Amino acid sequence: MAQILIIDDDPIVCETISHIAHHLGHEAFIAHSLQEGINEISSRAVDVVLLDVRLPDGNGLDAVPGIRKAPSRPEIIILTGYGDPDGAELAIKNGAWDYLEKPSSRQQISLTLTRALQYRQQKEAVKPADAIDREAIVGTSTAIRDCLDLVAQAAKTDANVLITGETGTGKELFALAIHNNSRRARNSFVVVDCAALPKNLVESVLFGHEKGAFTSADRAQEGLIRQADGGTLFLDEVGELSPLVQKSFLRVLQEHRFRPVGGKEEIKSDFRLIAASNRHLDDLAQRGQFREDLLFRLRTLTIELPPLRERLEDIKELVRHYFARFAVEHRQQPKDLSPEFMDLLTRYPWPGNVRELVHALERAFVTALREPVLYPKHLPTHLRTQLARTSIRKKPAPATSAQRQGAPSPSFATLQQVREVALADAERQYLKDLIEHTGGDIQQACHASGLSRSRLYSLLKKYGISSAA
């Protein structure tokens, strides 16, 4: 029997869904506000949450990431009478199971609820993230745990995996974790840096060559694909492969057979493929720069790694992990961290992600080699100066007597700057008034303002304004 939580301020909707849940043999609980629902999730294990969008005390979509962090990590079904494409996309991207519009038929609600519970049951049957060998993957945030769940799932099969994410998010670490938790763990994990392959020797590096195949081929050479036989072939930055190599590799991926350069016979290689890219391969495919048929084969399973700025709660754990490692590597005693040091780390956006964080931490550790406590002063200068610049709101300096007499001053705000500030303030206030006037109804707000839905959402995001009235 599953535990179902319904968060909706409409008594009729609550009663209908509750009846459906009971008919399916589950227990249902009702909350008529967002806070009441969050309290329920905090006090009991919940399997599925059916969540309304417009609630008396907030927007349900804004609460999705927080609900997913609950100890029971429930599946979330958004059920709303104010459906819109952008809201549906946001819900799915934030991890909701499905997005249904009111009124939905009892059959549709019943089917969606059943499928969510079936998925949950299957997910729990997979090797849990806590039980897998993580390698050096550090973090307990919901985003990382979701990725580790996919690692556990991928490790049970030989399916091709595509790992995406910004530079520095740890794509190779996740690929290695899949390999080390799979049946191929005892065999080779072969890394191919597609961005560094020499253009004139790509096929030789991948497929190998026979002696005399080209001028400098004074002996036969085994290619990386052959070296991965029985193990895993990891294509890092696969989006950098040339169209010609993409075509050749597609056949290798289909047949697991290839011919070395200058060779007469084909060789078989039983490898498992994991690819990674920091580029949007769909965009490359639309521009004709990456083969769609290859892309389809690469992403049987996809793991999208989150940037560090979206999992700041992992920073403290990352800091502990790497400082412990640095203490061993540099044969030093562990160091204490000042509160200001940690505060700065959580305020910086980390465009280089975990890789940039690790470099900054090692720099701080080495800089303070003989000092027991780390302060912001020990961090790289560019990091501290960027935060200093963004934290100070620029204001025109008080005019000096010379300036008042008409002397030119480079620090005095230009008319264009004044206009931009005034326009931003006016836009921010207008949007607040618009949302209040329309009660958060996006369709009505678009009609009243003359803005398109996408432009309105963009402006709301720009000024940090919630669409909930």
Buried (B, 14 or more C-beta within 10 A) or exposed (E): EBBBBBBBBBEEBBBBBBEBBEEBEBEBBBBBBBBBBBEBBEEEEBBBBBBBBBBEEBBBBBBBBEBBBBEBBBBBBBBBEBBBEBBBEBBBEBBBBBBBBBEBEEEEBBEBBBBBBEEBEEBEEBBEBEEBEBBEBBBBBBBBBBBBBBBBBBBEBBEBBBBBBBEBBBBBBBBBBBBBBBEBBEBBBBBBEBEEBEEEBBBBBBBBBBEEBEEEBEEBBEBBBBBBBBBBBBBBBBBBBEEEBBEBBBEBBEEBEBBBBBBEEEBEBEBBBBBBBBBEBEEBBEEEBBBEEBBEBBBBBEBBBBBBEEBBBBBBBBBEBBBEBBBEEEEBEEBEBBEEBBEBBEEBBBEBBBBBBBEBBBBBBEEBEEEEEBBBBBBBEEBBEBBEEEEEEEEEEEEEEEBEEEEEBEEEBEEEEEEEEEEEEEEBEEBBEBBEBBEBBBEEBBEEBEBEBEEBBEBBEEBEBEBBE
